[in-house]
């Protein structure tokens, strides 16, 4: 399993999970969690991924502790706080850190906030598509 972590597990990690799962396909298990989960998936994160054909509407915010007994082979952190709080998972072989701005802190009206969500989504798309290409090349 590839586990993507951030602090709140409401935006960045869910966008990364959706993008990476789509890029890798069904042969890989991808999940996301947070060190201090917000308890919801941000509606603008759902909307930003809908715009590129990825549905994360059924995702839920989860605590990273719920994965401690799972077979996690790769942990990817997408914010500095999660990188610092990240435990080592039994059997974990890989760890990566790709920090992204938190779009949940975007200000202004909904369109101004969506612009930030789109920018972060596109950054995540670029990084995680390249990561997926590398993983698929290893098979």
C-alpha positions in Angstrom: 0.0 0.0 0.0 1.0 3.6 -0.7 -0.1 5.9 2.1 -0.3 9.7 1.5 -0.2 11.8 4.6 -0.9 15.4 5.5 -2.1 17.1 8.7 -5.8 17.5 8.2 -6.5 14.9 5.5 -9.1 17.2 3.9 -7.5 18.5 0.7 -3.9 17.7 -0.5 -3.7 14.1 0.6 -7.1 13.3 -0.9 -6.3 15.0 -4.2 -3.0 13.2 -4.3 -4.7 9.9 -3.5 -7.2 10.3 -6.3 -4.6 11.3 -8.8 -2.1 8.6 -7.9 -4.8 5.9 -7.8 -6.0 6.8 -11.3 -2.4 7.0 -12.6 -1.3 3.7 -11.1 -4.5 1.7 -11.8 -6.1 -1.1 -9.9 -2.9 -3.1 -9.3 -1.9 -0.6 -6.6 -3.6 0.3 -3.3 -3.4 4.0 -2.5 -4.9 5.6 0.7 -4.6 8.8 2.5 -4.7 9.9 6.2 -3.8 12.7 8.5 -2.0 13.3 11.8 -4.9 15.5 12.9 -7.8 14.7 10.6 -10.3 17.4 9.9 -13.2 15.0 9.8 -14.3 15.8 6.2 -13.0 16.1 2.6 -13.1 19.7 1.5 -15.8 20.3 -1.1 -13.5 22.4 -3.3 -11.0 19.5 -3.4 -13.8 17.3 -4.6 -14.8 19.9 -7.2 -11.2 20.4 -8.4 -10.8 16.7 -9.1 -14.2 16.4 -10.7 -12.9 19.0 -13.2 -10.2 16.5 -14.4 -12.5 13.4 -14.2 -11.5 12.0 -10.9 -14.3 11.3 -8.3 -13.2 11.5 -4.6 -16.7 12.3 -3.3 -16.8 9.0 -1.3 -13.5 9.6 0.4 -13.4 10.2 4.2 -10.9 11.8 6.5 -8.9 9.2 8.5 -6.2 9.2 11.2 -2.8 7.8 10.3 -3.0 5.4 13.3 -5.7 3.4 11.5 -2.9 2.3 9.1 -0.3 1.3 11.6 -1.2 -2.4 11.4 -1.5 -2.4 7.6 1.2 -3.4 5.1 2.4 0.1 4.1 5.4 -0.1 1.8 5.6 3.6 0.8 4.7 6.7 2.7 4.4 10.1 0.9 3.9 13.2 3.0 2.5 16.3 1.3 3.0 18.9 4.0 5.7 19.7 6.5 3.7 19.0 9.6 2.9 15.5 8.5 6.5 14.9 7.5 7.6 15.7 11.0 4.8 13.7 12.7 5.1 10.7 10.4 5.7 7.4 12.2 7.7 4.6 10.7 5.4 1.8 9.6 6.4 -1.8 10.0 7.8 -3.1 6.7 7.9 0.4 5.2 10.5 0.4 2.4 10.1 3.9 1.0 9.4 7.5 2.2 9.0 10.6 0.0 8.1 14.2 0.9 6.5 16.5 -1.6 5.3 19.7 0.2 2.3 21.6 -1.3 0.6 24.8 -0.2 -2.6 24.1 1.8 -5.5 25.3 -0.4 -7.9 25.1 2.6 -6.3 28.4 3.7 -7.2 30.2 0.5 -9.0 33.5 1.0 -11.6 35.4 -1.1 -14.8 34.3 -2.7 -15.3 30.8 -4.0 -13.8 31.5 -7.4 -10.6 32.9 -5.8 -10.4 29.9 -3.6 -11.0 27.5 -6.6 -8.1 29.2 -8.3 -5.8 28.1 -5.4 -7.3 24.6 -5.4 -6.7 24.3 -9.2 -3.1 25.4 -8.8 -2.4 23.0 -6.0 -4.2 20.2 -7.9 -2.1 20.8 -11.0 1.1 20.8 -9.0 0.0 17.5 -7.4 -1.0 16.1 -10.8 2.4 16.9 -12.2 4.4 15.4 -9.3 2.3 12.3 -8.8 1.9 11.5 -12.5 5.7 11.5 -12.7 5.9 9.4 -9.6 3.4 6.9 -11.0 5.3 6.7 -14.3 8.4 5.8 -12.4 6.6 3.1 -10.4 5.0 1.6 -13.5 8.4 1.6 -15.2 9.7 -0.6 -12.4 7.2 -3.4 -13.0 
